[in-house]
Amino acid sequence: MFKAGYQITQQAHALANDGVFHYTVYGVRESDMEEKAVVIEQLQLEQDSGKSLHDDTDKQSLIDLNRAGKV
């Protein structure tokens, strides 16, 4: 497997711009169902989108997908 050693971004030429993602949130009862939407400013693929954290003591692995530095 090839490892570039740096982040490759498509910010200048994104796959898509100005979109909307619609999804449904389900509650305990069917009547609790709620439709929501998220506005997508830009869609791009990143070579290194996540970071795995392994804890041998607790025998668990965590995945950090917030690599953008934004909260």
Distance bins in CASP14 RR format, pairs under 12 A and 6 or more apart:
PFRMAT RR
TARGET T0000
AUTHOR 0000-0000-0000
RMODE 2
METHOD distances of the structure
MODEL  1
1 47 0 0 0 0 0 1 0 0 0 0 0
2 8 0 0 0 0 0 1 0 0 0 0 0
2 47 0 0 0 0 0 1 0 0 0 0 0
3 47 0 0 0 0 1 0 0 0 0 0 0
3 48 0 0 0 0 1 0 0 0 0 0 0
4 46 0 0 0 0 0 1 0 0 0 0 0
4 47 1 0 0 1 0 0 0 0 0 0 0
4 48 0 0 0 0 1 0 0 0 0 0 0
5 47 0 0 0 0 1 0 0 0 0 0 0
5 48 0 0 0 0 1 0 0 0 0 0 0
6 46 0 0 0 0 0 1 0 0 0 0 0
6 47 0 0 0 0 1 0 0 0 0 0 0
6 48 0 0 0 0 1 0 0 0 0 0 0
7 44 0 0 0 0 0 1 0 0 0 0 0
7 45 0 0 0 0 0 1 0 0 0 0 0
7 46 1 0 0 1 0 0 0 0 0 0 0
7 47 1 0 0 1 0 0 0 0 0 0 0
7 48 1 0 1 0 0 0 0 0 0 0 0
7 49 0 0 0 0 1 0 0 0 0 0 0
7 50 0 0 0 0 0 1 0 0 0 0 0
7 67 0 0 0 0 1 0 0 0 0 0 0
7 68 0 0 0 0 0 1 0 0 0 0 0
8 44 0 0 0 0 1 0 0 0 0 0 0
8 45 0 0 0 0 1 0 0 0 0 0 0
8 46 1 0 0 1 0 0 0 0 0 0 0
8 47 1 0 1 0 0 0 0 0 0 0 0
8 48 0 0 0 0 1 0 0 0 0 0 0
8 49 0 0 0 0 0 1 0 0 0 0 0
9 15 0 0 0 0 0 1 0 0 0 0 0
9 42 0 0 0 0 0 1 0 0 0 0 0
9 44 1 0 0 1 0 0 0 0 0 0 0
9 45 0 0 0 0 1 0 0 0 0 0 0
9 46 1 0 0 1 0 0 0 0 0 0 0
9 47 0 0 0 0 1 0 0 0 0 0 0
9 48 0 0 0 0 0 1 0 0 0 0 0
9 49 0 0 0 0 0 1 0 0 0 0 0
9 67 0 0 0 0 0 1 0 0 0 0 0
9 68 0 0 0 0 0 1 0 0 0 0 0
10 16 0 0 0 0 0 1 0 0 0 0 0
10 17 0 0 0 0 0 1 0 0 0 0 0
10 42 0 0 0 0 1 0 0 0 0 0 0
10 43 0 0 0 0 1 0 0 0 0 0 0
10 44 1 0 1 0 0 0 0 0 0 0 0
10 45 1 0 0 1 0 0 0 0 0 0 0
10 46 1 0 0 1 0 0 0 0 0 0 0
10 47 0 0 0 0 1 0 0 0 0 0 0
10 49 0 0 0 0 0 1 0 0 0 0 0
11 17 0 0 0 0 0 1 0 0 0 0 0
11 41 0 0 0 0 0 1 0 0 0 0 0
11 42 1 0 0 1 0 0 0 0 0 0 0
11 43 0 0 0 0 0 1 0 0 0 0 0
11 44 1 0 0 1 0 0 0 0 0 0 0
11 45 0 0 0 0 0 1 0 0 0 0 0
11 46 0 0 0 0 1 0 0 0 0 0 0
11 68 0 0 0 0 0 1 0 0 0 0 0
12 42 0 0 0 0 0 1 0 0 0 0 0
12 44 0 0 0 0 1 0 0 0 0 0 0
13 42 0 0 0 0 0 1 0 0 0 0 0
13 43 0 0 0 0 0 1 0 0 0 0 0
13 44 0 0 0 0 1 0 0 0 0 0 0
13 45 0 0 0 0 0 1 0 0 0 0 0
14 40 0 0 0 0 1 0 0 0 0 0 0
14 41 0 0 0 0 1 0 0 0 0 0 0
14 42 1 0 1 0 0 0 0 0 0 0 0
14 43 1 0 1 0 0 0 0 0 0 0 0
14 44 1 0 1 0 0 0 0 0 0 0 0
14 45 0 0 0 0 1 0 0 0 0 0 0
14 46 0 0 0 0 0 1 0 0 0 0 0
15 40 0 0 0 0 0 1 0 0 0 0 0
15 42 0 0 0 0 1 0 0 0 0 0 0
15 43 1 0 1 0 0 0 0 0 0 0 0
15 44 1 0 1 0 0 0 0 0 0 0 0
15 45 1 0 0 1 0 0 0 0 0 0 0
15 46 0 0 0 0 0 1 0 0 0 0 0
16 40 1 0 0 1 0 0 0 0 0 0 0
16 41 0 0 0 0 1 0 0 0 0 0 0
16 42 1 0 0 1 0 0 0 0 0 0 0
16 43 1 0 1 0 0 0 0 0 0 0 0
16 44 0 0 0 0 1 0 0 0 0 0 0
16 45 0 0 0 0 0 1 0 0 0 0 0
17 39 0 0 0 0 0 1 0 0 0 0 0
17 40 0 0 0 0 1 0 0 0 0 0 0
17 41 1 0 0 1 0 0 0 0 0 0 0
17 42 1 0 1 0 0 0 0 0 0 0 0
17 43 1 0 0 1 0 0 0 0 0 0 0
17 44 0 0 0 0 1 0 0 0 0 0 0
18 39 0 0 0 0 1 0 0 0 0 0 0
18 40 1 0 0 1 0 0 0 0 0 0 0
18 41 1 0 0 1 0 0 0 0 0 0 0
18 42 0 0 0 0 1 0 0 0 0 0 0
18 43 0 0 0 0 1 0 0 0 0 0 0
19 37 0 0 0 0 1 0 0 0 0 0 0
19 38 0 0 0 0 1 0 0 0 0 0 0
19 39 1 0 0 1 0 0 0 0 0 0 0
19 40 1 0 1 0 0 0 0 0 0 0 0
19 41 0 0 0 0 1 0 0 0 0 0 0
19 42 0 0 0 0 1 0 0 0 0 0 0
19 43 1 0 0 1 0 0 0 0 0 0 0
20 35 0 0 0 0 0 1 0 0 0 0 0
20 36 0 0 0 0 0 1 0 0 0 0 0
20 37 1 0 1 0 0 0 0 0 0 0 0
20 38 1 0 0 1 0 0 0 0 0 0 0
20 39 1 0 1 0 0 0 0 0 0 0 0
20 40 1 0 0 1 0 0 0 0 0 0 0
20 41 0 0 0 0 0 1 0 0 0 0 0
20 43 0 0 0 0 0 1 0 0 0 0 0
21 35 0 0 0 0 0 1 0 0 0 0 0
21 36 0 0 0 0 1 0 0 0 0 0 0
21 37 1 0 0 1 0 0 0 0 0 0 0
21 38 1 0 1 0 0 0 0 0 0 0 0
21 39 0 0 0 0 1 0 0 0 0 0 0
21 40 1 0 1 0 0 0 0 0 0 0 0
21 41 0 0 0 0 0 1 0 0 0 0 0
21 43 0 0 0 0 1 0 0 0 0 0 0
22 34 0 0 0 0 0 1 0 0 0 0 0
22 35 1 0 0 1 0 0 0 0 0 0 0
22 36 1 0 0 1 0 0 0 0 0 0 0
22 37 1 0 1 0 0 0 0 0 0 0 0
22 38 0 0 0 0 1 0 0 0 0 0 0
22 39 0 0 0 0 0 1 0 0 0 0 0
22 40 0 0 0 0 0 1 0 0 0 0 0
23 33 0 0 0 0 0 1 0 0 0 0 0
23 34 0 0 0 0 1 0 0 0 0 0 0
23 35 1 0 0 1 0 0 0 0 0 0 0
23 36 1 0 1 0 0 0 0 0 0 0 0
23 37 1 0 0 1 0 0 0 0 0 0 0
23 38 1 0 0 1 0 0 0 0 0 0 0
24 30 0 0 0 0 0 1 0 0 0 0 0
24 32 0 0 0 0 0 1 0 0 0 0 0
24 33 1 0 0 1 0 0 0 0 0 0 0
24 34 1 0 0 1 0 0 0 0 0 0 0
24 35 1 0 1 0 0 0 0 0 0 0 0
24 36 1 0 0 1 0 0 0 0 0 0 0
24 37 0 0 0 0 0 1 0 0 0 0 0
25 32 0 0 0 0 1 0 0 0 0 0 0
25 33 1 0 0 1 0 0 0 0 0 0 0
25 34 1 0 1 0 0 0 0 0 0 0 0
25 35 1 0 0 1 0 0 0 0 0 0 0
25 36 1 0 1 0 0 0 0 0 0 0 0
25 37 0 0 0 0 0 1 0 0 0 0 0
25 38 0 0 0 0 0 1 0 0 0 0 0
26 32 1 0 0 1 0 0 0 0 0 0 0
26 33 1 0 1 0 0 0 0 0 0 0 0
26 34 0 0 0 0 1 0 0 0 0 0 0
26 35 0 0 0 0 0 1 0 0 0 0 0
26 36 0 0 0 0 0 1 0 0 0 0 0
27 33 1 0 0 1 0 0 0 0 0 0 0
27 34 1 0 0 1 0 0 0 0 0 0 0
41 68 0 0 0 0 0 1 0 0 0 0 0
41 70 0 0 0 0 0 1 0 0 0 0 0
42 68 0 0 0 0 0 1 0 0 0 0 0
44 68 0 0 0 0 0 1 0 0 0 0 0
46 65 0 0 0 0 0 1 0 0 0 0 0
46 67 1 0 0 1 0 0 0 0 0 0 0
46 68 0 0 0 0 1 0 0 0 0 0 0
47 67 0 0 0 0 0 1 0 0 0 0 0
48 64 0 0 0 0 0 1 0 0 0 0 0
48 65 0 0 0 0 0 1 0 0 0 0 0
48 67 1 0 0 1 0 0 0 0 0 0 0
48 68 0 0 0 0 0 1 0 0 0 0 0
49 63 0 0 0 0 0 1 0 0 0 0 0
49 64 0 0 0 0 0 1 0 0 0 0 0
49 65 1 0 0 1 0 0 0 0 0 0 0
49 66 0 0 0 0 0 1 0 0 0 0 0
49 67 1 0 0 1 0 0 0 0 0 0 0
49 68 0 0 0 0 1 0 0 0 0 0 0
50 62 0 0 0 0 0 1 0 0 0 0 0
50 63 1 0 0 1 0 0 0 0 0 0 0
50 64 1 0 0 1 0 0 0 0 0 0 0
50 65 1 0 1 0 0 0 0 0 0 0 0
50 66 0 0 0 0 1 0 0 0 0 0 0
50 67 1 0 1 0 0 0 0 0 0 0 0
50 68 0 0 0 0 0 1 0 0 0 0 0
51 61 0 0 0 0 0 1 0 0 0 0 0
51 62 0 0 0 0 1 0 0 0 0 0 0
51 63 1 0 0 1 0 0 0 0 0 0 0
51 64 1 0 1 0 0 0 0 0 0 0 0
51 65 0 0 0 0 1 0 0 0 0 0 0
51 66 0 0 0 0 1 0 0 0 0 0 0
51 67 1 0 0 1 0 0 0 0 0 0 0
51 68 0 0 0 0 0 1 0 0 0 0 0
51 69 0 0 0 0 0 1 0 0 0 0 0
52 60 0 0 0 0 0 1 0 0 0 0 0
52 61 1 0 1 0 0 0 0 0 0 0 0
52 62 1 0 0 1 0 0 0 0 0 0 0
52 63 1 0 1 0 0 0 0 0 0 0 0
52 64 1 0 0 1 0 0 0 0 0 0 0
52 65 0 0 0 0 0 1 0 0 0 0 0
52 67 0 0 0 0 0 1 0 0 0 0 0
53 60 0 0 0 0 1 0 0 0 0 0 0
53 61 1 0 0 1 0 0 0 0 0 0 0
53 62 1 0 1 0 0 0 0 0 0 0 0
53 63 1 0 0 1 0 0 0 0 0 0 0
53 64 1 0 0 1 0 0 0 0 0 0 0
53 65 0 0 0 0 0 1 0 0 0 0 0
54 60 1 0 0 1 0 0 0 0 0 0 0
54 61 1 0 1 0 0 0 0 0 0 0 0
54 62 1 0 0 1 0 0 0 0 0 0 0
54 63 0 0 0 0 0 1 0 0 0 0 0
54 64 0 0 0 0 0 1 0 0 0 0 0
55 61 1 0 0 1 0 0 0 0 0 0 0
55 62 1 0 0 1 0 0 0 0 0 0 0
END
